[in-house]
């Protein structure tokens, strides 16, 4: 019997940039590439990055595709509130933790984790 080892890497992506900036586009593409290649991806949206997860946003389909491929998408509660965005305006499946930065810090301490900030 042959045993094949599958190594899954966790990509933790922190996006602070406004929609449609070059860095933001690269970040979303990285998350999609990671999940489609069998890796795990967690996308943390803070600052203007939270604008991506509102229903009706031009990138809503990208966020939905990320969620469908198993990517966990987090949005910072305080940044949503600062922009007048309520949780019922978010794409279904987006996680709004009480303390996003605490979640983020727990993630980046994991073994086999790659962290990329935009």
PyMOL commands that set and color helices and strands:
alter all, ss='L'
color gray80, all
select helices_A, chain A and resi 22-36+47-53+60-68+77-82+87-89+100-108
alter helices_A, ss='H'
color red, helices_A
select strands_A, chain A and resi 10-15+40-45+72-75+113-117
alter strands_A, ss='S'
color yellow, strands_A
deselect
rebuild
show_as cartoon
